[in-house]
Amino acid sequence: MSNRSTLPTTLCCAVALFACSASAWADTRTGSSFSDVTGFSWQLIDLDLNDGITPELTITSQTIHVDSGYDSDYTDFVYDVYDERDSYGSTAANGAHGGANAALGAAESHLSANLSSDSHYTAGTWGSSESSWHFDLTPSTGVLFNASGNAGVAASDIVSSYAFSYHEFRGSLGDSANGSNQFRQYFDLSTWGLSGAQSLSGDFVLSGYLHTDKRAESGSFEFSHRNSVSLYGPTPAVPEPETYAMLLAGLALVGAGARRRARRAGG
């Protein structure tokens, strides 16, 4: 009689502990990303020192866009919070579980995005900035563009959180359909494909070169970057190894008791 009452109790305790550990594991998830671009410039090069022409790059127009957003529902395209501007300055978007900020100046740009929530919530946030210039360039002139900075991403796990930082620098001059007088470079960081809680950071330098021949040309260049963080719910429960061991031990005891009863019945 004592074996019949004790073994099921052992099994029930193991199962109960297993369930408690499973529900307690789904703790807070976090994600973050940042990007700081602090070095943006161009350098003119005189390709013909005997033509009497002083190298010059003249900006003819400029387009600026800065935005930040926060959304708790990926099923539609209506953002919970959205802030944008088409001039130098900053934007911010904050919600229940975090938010993003974007700031753009004449020679620098700063983005950040952060989220934190438990396993029952889904959310996404981002900040981005984009600047594009149209220009005229004197004959026999080369121009070297540079953009430099640093960026970082971090996520608490790869199953339910994701962080991303992307930077792109591109330009073209004249009739660049053949690809001979244009450039495109990019730098990105992502927690996608990493195992467990991970973070990445790094410095970057993006550069490009354009040049004219014996005649003046018109061209354009553009720098853009975007930081985003996403959280996906719910987080699947992953029990601790000790809980697995306790459950297996309880099952083993039940199995042993069943075999003993079977032998008694057969005897």
N, C-alpha and C positions, 0 to 999 in steps of 0.2 A: 504493500500500500504506500509506503513512504516514497519509493522510486516513482510511482505513477503520479504523485502529487508534486514532487520536487522538480522533475525534469521539464514539464511544461512551463513551470514558473521561471526556470532558468532561461528557456527559449524566449518567453515573453519579455523578460528583462533585457535580453540582448537586442531583440527587435525594437523595443522602446528606446534604448540608447541609440540605436542606429538611426531611428527617425528623428530624434532630438538633434543629433549631430548634423544630420542632413539639412534640417531646417535652419540651424544656427550658422551654417557655413556661408550662406548667401549674404555676405556682408557688403559694406560700402564699396562701390566701384568708382574709380576716378580716371580722368583723362585730361591732358593739358598739352598745349603747343604754344610756341612763341617764335617770333621772327623779328630781328632788328637789322635794318639796312641803314648803315651809317656812312657809307662811302659811295657816292655816286658822282661821276665826273666824266669829262671827255677831254682829249688832248689832240690838238691840231698839229699836222706834220706838213711841212712845205716840201712837195715832191719835185719842184723845179725852182731852184734858187736864182735862176737867171731871167725869169719871166716878168719880174717887177711887180708881181701880185702878192699881196699880203694874205695869207690863209685866213679865212673867216667862215664861221658857221652862224647863220642868222636864223633864229627861231621865228617861224611864220605863224604858227598856231599851236595850241596845247589843249589837251583834253585830260581832265582829272576826275576820278571817281573813287570814293571811299564808302564802304558799307560794313555793317555788322548785323548779325541776325541770331535769333534764338527760336527754336521750334521744338515742341514736345510731341508732335504727331507727324510721322513720316507719310501718312496716307493721303495728305492733301498738300497743296502748294500755297496755303495761307499761313504765313509765319505768325507766331505769337507776338514777337517783337522784332521790328526791323527799323534800322536807322541808316540813312545814307546822305551823302552830300557830294556836290560836283565842284568842290574847291578844297584848297588846303585846310586842314583842321582834323578833328577827331569825331568818331562815332562810337556808340556803345549800345549793346543789347543784352539785357539780363533777364533771366527767368528764375523759376523755382529752384533749379539745380545748378546754376552757374551762368556764364555768359561770355561775351567776347568784346574786345575793344580794338579799334583801328585808328591810327594817327598817321597823317601824311604831311610832310613838309617839302620844301623845295629841294632839299638834298638828303632827306632821310625819311624812313617809314618804320613804324613799329606796330606789330600785331600780337595779340594774345587771345587765347581761348581756354576756358577751364570749365569742367563739369564734375559733379560728384553726386551720387545718389545710391540708394539701395537697389536691390535686384528687381523691384516692381515697377520701375519707371524707365521710360525711353525718352531720350532728349538729344538734340543736336545744336551746336552753336558754331559760328564762324565769323572771321573778320577778314577783309580783303581790301587791297588798294591797287589802283592801276593809273599809270601816267603815260601818255603818249604825246610825242612832239613831231611836228612837221618842220622841215628846215630847208634852207638853201645853202649849198656849199660851193665855195669858189673853185675855179679851175686848178688842176694839178695839186689837189689838197687831199691828204689822208686824215682820217679822224679815228682815234682809238677810244672806244667807250668802255667804262668800267663800272661795275656795281659790286659792292662787297658787304658782308655782314655775317651774322651767325643766327642759327636757328636750333630749336630743340623740340622733341616730342616725348611724351610719356603716357603709358596706359597701365592700369592695374592688372589686366589680363587680356588675352587675345580673343576670348570668346564673346565678351560683352562690352568691350570698350575699344575705341579706335581713335588715333590721333594722327594728324597729317599736316605737313608744311610744304608748300610748293612755291618756287620762284622761277620766273621766266624773263629772259632778256632777249629782245630781237630787234632787228633793224634792216632796212633796205634802202637802196639808192638808185634813182633813175629807173630804167627798164630792167628790173632784176628778175624777169620771168625765167631766164635761163639759170638762175641761181648763182651767178658769178659774183654778184655784188650785194650780198645779203648775209645775215648771220642769225642764229638762234641758239641760245644756250639756256639750260635750266638746271636747277638744283632742288632736290626734294628729299624729305625724310618722312618715314611712315612706320607705324608699329605693326602694320599688316605683315603676317607671316612669322612674327617673332614668337617665342615661347614664353609663357608666363608673364609676370610683371616685368616690363622692359622700358628703358628710356634710351634715347639717342640724341646727340647734339653734335654740332660741327660748324666750322667756319667755311665760308664760301667766297669765291671771286668769280664773277661772270664778266666776260669781255667780248667785244666784237670790233671788227675793223671794216670801214668803208672808205672808198676813195673815188675821186674824179680824174678824168683824163684832161684833155686840153680845153674842155668846156665846163661851165658850171652845171650842176645837177641839183635836183630837188629830191629829198628823201624823208624818211621817218624812222623813229625808233621808239620802243615801248618797253616799259618795265612793269611787271605785275607780280603780285604774290598773294597767297591765300593760306590761312590757317584754319583748321577745323577740328572739332572733337565730336564724337558720337558715342552714345551709350545705348546698348540694346538690352531689353529685358524680356522675360526674367532670366536670371542667372541660374544655370543648372547646378543642383546641389552635388558636392563631391565630398563624401564622408572621409574622416581621418582613417589611416591604416589601423589604428587601435580599435576602431569601431568594427571594421571588417573582421578583425581577429576575434573580438568578443562574440560577434554573431556566428562565426564559423565554429567557435568552441561550443556555443549552445547547441547548434545543429549536431555537432559530433556527439555530445552527451545524449541528445534525444535518440540518435541513431544507435548508440551503444545500448541504451535501455530497451529499444525495440528489439534488438537482436537477443538480449537476455530473456525477454519475455517469450520470444519465439522459441528459444531453446527449452524453456520450462514447459511451454505448451507441447512441444514435440516429445519431451521426456515423459 
